[in-house]
Amino acid sequence: MPDKFTDLVTRNWPAKIISVAFAILLFLFYRAASLEERFFSVPLDIRINESYAIASEVPSSVKVMLRGSEESVFTILENDIDVYADFTEHSSEEQFRSVLKYSKRGSALNIEDLEIKIDPPEITLELEKRISRSVKIQPVLAGYPDKGYELDQYILSTEEAVVEGPASHVEQLENIETEVINLDGRQKDFYVRVKLNVQDPYLSFPAGNSIGFQGVITETVIMKTFEDIDLIYLDLPLDLNIDNSGLKGNIKVQGKQMLIEKTTSENYALTADCSEIDKPGEYIVNVRPIVPSGVIVLRYTPETLILRVKKAK
């Protein structure tokens, strides 16, 4: 009997081994074909020594591949897989490489038959000493206030910001610009909170990345000269005439733009005081300007006149 069994087992054994191997491969192929795959991206958590800072470009997220049964793969949420790289053991300014690791939580914890792959499987980064310093803030202004108005001054809630990051990045900063502050159409004082605009992703602001901006808007003041201003002779007796009448003058004034631009030479005058003149002759009289309310006279000509007075015909 044993001989017959042995003979039965060993007969055509190469063919039997091939058959068994084929059956195993077929089973594995079927099992592999029945597994589901799922891909998604998750944030990459990089852990470093707090005395150092990252000074090279690193990915902010990585691709995760899940492979397992359909009911397992599709019950896992994206935030159930945490991916991290641990560089905390390094304490020197060099370039380091680390294999990415993962941890499971939530619905992924109770699934055993689950394959997880990370792409890329490792990252390289450069570490530098972490430093901080105060840097001057430069507001970025755009546009113009409404016509007749201007930005007279501005006040920042802080003139400097503390910047923190890798030494080589912090040391090269000359100033920190704000996001754009729009002045278009403004007619009165305003206050806004604006963010500090630093393009370097390796820098941070321990005290916060925004400041207060107070803009002081005032009406624009301009200067203008009006020419060919008529001279008016006040209190001249009716029986006397000015022989050299017809003289003209100029007035240079200062005032708010909107007011000045609304006036013309007709709104201004120069007056000569003739109240002391009582008979024909030659007289020196003082000249005084007349201007609209709110306008300041800077200069006018003439300031005095030599009048030749004669009897009226």
Residue pairs with C-beta under 8 A, 6 or more apart in sequence:
34 69
35 67
35 68
35 69
36 67
36 68
36 69
36 70
36 73
36 74
37 65
37 66
37 67
37 73
38 65
38 66
38 67
38 73
38 74
38 76
39 63
39 64
39 65
39 66
40 63
40 64
40 78
41 61
41 62
41 63
41 64
41 78
42 61
42 62
42 64
42 78
42 79
42 81
42 82
42 83
43 60
43 61
43 83
44 58
44 59
44 60
44 61
44 62
44 83
44 84
44 85
44 100
44 123
45 82
45 83
45 84
45 85
46 54
46 58
46 84
46 85
46 87
46 123
46 125
47 84
47 85
47 86
47 87
47 88
48 54
48 87
48 88
48 90
48 127
49 87
49 88
49 89
49 90
49 91
49 127
50 130
51 91
51 129
51 130
52 90
52 91
52 93
52 127
52 128
52 129
52 130
53 127
53 128
53 129
53 130
53 164
53 165
53 166
53 167
53 202
54 125
54 126
54 127
54 166
54 202
55 125
55 126
55 127
55 128
55 166
55 168
55 169
55 202
56 95
56 124
56 125
56 126
58 123
58 125
59 120
59 123
62 83
62 100
62 118
62 119
62 120
63 118
63 119
64 81
64 83
64 102
64 116
64 117
64 118
64 119
65 115
65 116
65 117
65 118
65 119
66 73
66 76
66 81
66 114
66 115
66 116
67 73
67 114
67 115
67 116
67 117
68 111
68 113
68 114
68 115
69 113
72 111
72 113
72 114
73 114
75 107
75 111
76 106
76 107
76 108
76 111
76 114
77 106
77 107
79 106
80 104
80 105
80 106
80 107
80 108
80 109
81 102
81 103
81 104
81 108
81 116
82 102
82 103
82 104
82 105
83 100
83 101
83 102
83 118
84 100
84 101
84 102
84 103
85 98
85 99
85 100
85 101
85 122
85 123
86 98
86 101
87 96
87 98
87 125
87 127
90 96
90 127
92 127
93 126
93 127
93 128
93 129
94 126
94 127
95 124
95 125
95 126
95 127
96 124
96 125
96 126
96 127
97 122
97 123
97 124
98 122
98 123
99 121
99 122
100 118
100 120
100 121
100 122
100 123
102 116
102 118
104 111
108 114
128 166
128 167
128 168
128 169
129 166
129 167
130 164
130 165
130 166
130 167
131 164
131 165
131 166
131 167
131 170
131 171
132 162
132 163
132 164
132 165
132 170
132 206
133 162
133 163
133 170
133 171
134 160
134 161
134 162
134 163
135 160
135 161
135 162
135 163
135 173
135 174
135 175
135 176
136 159
136 160
136 174
136 175
136 176
137 156
137 158
137 159
137 160
137 161
137 175
137 176
137 177
137 178
137 196
137 211
138 175
138 176
138 177
138 178
139 154
139 156
139 177
139 178
139 181
139 194
139 213
140 177
140 178
140 179
140 180
140 181
140 197
141 151
141 180
141 181
141 183
142 180
142 181
142 182
142 183
142 184
143 182
143 183
143 184
143 185
144 183
144 184
145 151
145 183
145 184
145 185
145 186
145 187
145 217
146 185
146 186
146 187
147 257
147 258
148 219
148 220
148 256
148 257
148 258
148 261
149 186
149 187
149 217
149 218
149 219
149 220
150 217
150 218
150 219
150 220
151 183
151 186
151 215
151 216
151 217
152 216
152 217
152 218
153 216
154 213
154 214
154 215
154 216
155 213
155 214
155 216
156 211
156 212
156 213
156 214
157 211
157 212
157 213
157 214
158 211
161 176
161 196
161 205
161 207
161 211
162 205
162 206
162 207
163 170
163 173
163 176
163 198
163 203
163 204
163 205
164 170
164 203
164 204
164 205
164 206
165 200
165 202
165 203
165 204
166 202
169 200
169 202
169 203
170 203
173 203
176 196
176 197
176 198
177 196
177 197
177 198
178 194
178 195
178 196
178 197
178 211
178 213
179 194
179 195
179 196
179 197
181 192
181 194
181 213
181 215
183 215
186 215
186 217
187 217
188 217
189 214
189 215
189 216
189 217
190 214
190 215
190 217
191 212
191 213
191 214
191 215
192 212
192 213
192 215
193 210
193 211
193 212
193 213
194 210
194 211
194 213
195 209
195 210
196 205
196 209
196 210
196 211
219 256
219 257
219 258
220 256
220 257
221 254
221 255
221 256
221 257
222 254
222 255
222 256
222 257
222 260
223 252
223 253
223 254
223 298
224 252
224 253
224 254
224 260
225 250
225 251
225 252
225 253
226 250
226 251
226 252
226 253
226 263
226 264
226 265
226 268
227 248
227 250
227 265
228 248
228 250
228 265
229 248
229 249
229 250
229 251
229 265
229 268
229 269
229 270
229 300
230 248
230 269
230 270
231 245
231 247
231 248
231 249
231 269
231 270
231 271
231 272
231 287
231 305
232 269
232 270
232 271
232 272
233 242
233 245
233 271
233 272
233 274
233 307
234 271
234 272
234 273
234 274
234 275
235 273
235 274
235 275
236 242
236 274
236 277
236 309
237 277
237 278
238 312
239 311
239 312
240 277
240 279
240 280
240 309
240 310
240 311
240 312
241 309
241 310
241 311
241 312
241 313
242 307
242 308
242 309
243 307
243 308
243 309
243 310
244 306
244 307
244 308
247 302
247 305
249 270
249 287
249 300
249 301
249 302
250 300
250 301
251 268
251 270
251 289
251 291
251 297
251 299
251 300
252 297
252 298
252 299
252 300
253 260
253 268
253 291
253 295
253 296
253 297
253 298
254 295
254 296
254 298
255 294
255 295
255 296
256 294
259 292
259 294
259 295
260 295
263 292
263 295
267 291
267 292
268 289
268 290
268 291
268 292
269 289
269 290
270 287
270 288
270 289
270 290
270 300
270 302
271 287
271 288
271 289
271 290
272 285
272 286
272 287
272 305
272 307
273 285
273 286
273 288
274 283
274 285
274 307
276 283
276 285
277 283
277 285
277 307
277 309
279 309
280 309
280 310
280 311
281 308
281 309
282 306
282 307
282 308
282 309
283 306
283 307
283 309
284 304
284 305
284 306
284 307
285 304
285 305
285 307
286 303
286 304
287 300
287 302
287 303
287 304
287 305
289 297
289 300
291 297
